[in-house]
């Protein structure tokens, strides 16, 4: 009998891993790639939170995002045949929550220039950009998965808004710290 206190199981030694729905799939399957990218972003958000004071105005919302990302990973780890057994909530209101937070941030910021911004300025702002890029990678992987097995629209919406949020948070951090934004090239269109 396996010791439940040990983290290793040896079951993945052949390059396969188990889903919550019971199937065993390759560790480089698109579903695992999605969860790996989301897990990476969730961990980096934890690093960001660790660098902020416990009473920082972002702490509660960042924790909420981490919990929602953990729920999303649960949904990704289940194939369509096992979704009826899921008890983790979907992020049905999270896109609106993120939009409202971005609107609050934007109200206190100057307008976005017609320049690309160079990531950096402060450690916190740079870390927000790292998270932004990790979330964008997760979004690309989710789109690939969605072509194979439908992903709930609320998941796609939340992940799309999330990268925008971290761009806004980086700008807010620069403004709050009195650090100038570094600009690169002028762009012609903001259509995405």
C-alpha positions in Angstrom: 0.0 0.0 0.0 1.3 3.5 -1.0 2.2 6.0 1.7 -0.2 8.9 1.4 2.4 11.3 2.9 4.8 10.8 0.0 4.5 13.2 -2.9 6.0 10.8 -5.5 3.9 8.0 -6.9 6.2 6.7 -9.7 3.1 6.5 -11.9 4.4 9.3 -14.1 7.8 7.7 -14.8 6.7 6.7 -18.3 5.6 10.2 -19.3 1.9 9.9 -18.5 -0.1 11.7 -15.9 -3.7 11.3 -14.6 -6.6 13.6 -15.1 -9.2 14.2 -12.4 -11.7 12.4 -14.7 -9.5 9.3 -14.5 -7.8 9.1 -17.9 -4.1 8.9 -18.2 -2.6 11.1 -20.9 0.9 12.2 -22.0 2.5 14.9 -19.9 2.9 17.0 -23.0 -0.8 16.8 -24.0 -2.3 20.2 -24.7 -4.5 19.8 -21.6 -1.4 19.5 -19.4 0.3 22.3 -21.3 -2.7 24.6 -20.4 -2.6 23.7 -16.8 1.2 24.1 -16.7 0.9 27.6 -18.0 -1.9 28.5 -15.6 0.0 27.0 -12.7 3.1 29.0 -13.6 1.0 32.2 -13.6 -0.7 31.3 -10.3 2.7 30.7 -8.7 4.1 34.0 -10.0 1.1 35.8 -8.7 2.1 34.2 -5.3 5.5 35.6 -5.7 4.0 39.1 -6.5 1.8 38.8 -3.4 4.9 37.8 -1.3 6.6 41.0 -2.3 3.7 43.2 -1.4 2.9 44.2 2.2 0.1 42.0 3.7 -2.3 45.0 3.8 -1.6 46.1 0.2 -4.7 47.2 -1.8 -4.1 44.3 -4.3 -3.7 41.4 -1.9 -7.4 40.4 -1.6 -8.1 40.6 -5.3 -4.9 38.7 -6.2 -5.8 36.0 -3.8 -9.2 35.7 -5.4 -7.6 35.4 -8.8 -5.3 32.6 -7.5 -8.3 30.7 -6.2 -10.2 31.1 -9.5 -7.2 29.9 -11.4 -7.0 26.8 -9.2 -10.7 26.2 -10.0 -10.0 26.6 -13.7 -7.1 24.1 -13.5 -9.6 21.6 -12.0 -11.9 22.1 -15.0 -9.1 21.7 -17.5 -8.1 18.5 -15.8 -11.4 16.9 -16.7 -12.5 15.7 -20.2 -15.9 16.4 -21.5 -17.1 12.9 -20.3 -16.3 13.8 -16.6 -17.6 17.3 -16.4 -20.9 16.4 -14.8 -18.9 15.3 -11.7 -17.1 18.6 -11.3 -17.7 20.5 -8.1 -15.2 23.4 -8.6 -17.1 26.6 -9.6 -16.7 28.1 -13.0 -15.5 31.8 -13.1 -18.8 33.0 -14.4 -18.5 36.5 -12.8 -14.8 36.9 -13.0 -14.5 38.7 -16.3 -16.8 41.4 -15.0 -14.9 41.5 -11.7 -11.6 42.0 -13.7 -13.2 44.7 -15.9 -14.4 46.6 -12.9 -11.0 46.5 -11.3 -9.3 47.6 -14.6 -11.9 50.5 -14.8 -11.0 51.6 -11.3 -7.3 51.5 -12.1 -7.8 53.3 -15.4 -9.7 56.1 -13.7 -6.5 57.0 -11.7 -4.1 56.6 -14.6 -3.2 58.9 -17.5 -4.3 57.8 -20.9 -2.4 55.1 -22.6 0.0 56.6 -25.1 0.3 55.4 -28.6 3.6 53.7 -27.7 4.4 50.2 -26.7 5.7 50.2 -23.2 9.0 48.5 -22.2 8.4 46.1 -19.3 10.3 47.1 -16.2 10.6 50.3 -14.1 10.2 48.6 -10.7 10.4 45.0 -9.6 6.7 44.9 -9.0 5.8 46.4 -12.4 8.2 44.0 -14.1 6.7 41.0 -12.3 3.3 42.1 -13.4 4.5 41.9 -17.0 5.9 38.5 -16.4 2.5 37.4 -15.2 0.9 39.1 -18.2 3.1 37.1 -20.6 2.5 33.8 -18.7 -1.3 34.4 -18.9 -1.1 35.1 -22.6 0.7 31.8 -23.1 -2.0 30.0 -21.1 -4.6 31.7 -23.3 -2.9 30.4 -26.5 -2.8 26.9 -25.0 -6.5 27.2 -24.0 -7.4 28.2 -27.6 -5.6 25.1 -28.9 -7.4 22.9 -26.3 -10.8 24.5 -27.2 -10.3 23.3 -30.8 -10.1 19.8 -29.5 -12.5 19.8 -26.5 -14.7 22.7 -25.7 -13.5 25.0 -22.9 -16.2 26.9 -21.0 -16.6 30.5 -22.3 -16.2 31.9 -18.8 -12.7 30.4 -18.6 -11.7 31.9 -21.9 -13.1 35.3 -20.9 -11.4 35.4 -17.6 -8.0 34.4 -19.0 -8.3 37.0 -21.7 -9.1 39.8 -19.3 -6.5 38.7 -16.8 -3.5 39.5 -19.0 -5.0 43.0 -19.6 -5.3 43.4 -15.8 -1.7 42.8 -15.2 -0.7 45.3 -17.9 -2.9 47.9 -16.0 -1.4 46.8 -12.6 2.1 47.4 -13.9 1.1 50.9 -15.0 -0.5 51.6 -11.7 2.6 50.4 -9.8 4.8 52.7 -11.9 2.5 55.7 -11.3 2.3 54.9 -7.5 6.1 54.6 -7.2 6.7 57.8 -9.3 8.6 55.8 -12.0 8.3 57.0 -15.6 7.0 54.5 -18.2 9.6 53.6 -20.7 8.2 53.9 -24.2 9.3 52.1 -27.4 7.6 52.5 -30.8 4.4 54.2 -31.7 1.7 51.8 -32.9 -0.9 52.6 -35.4 -3.9 50.6 -34.2 -5.1 49.2 -30.9 -7.4 46.7 -32.5 -7.0 43.2 -31.1 
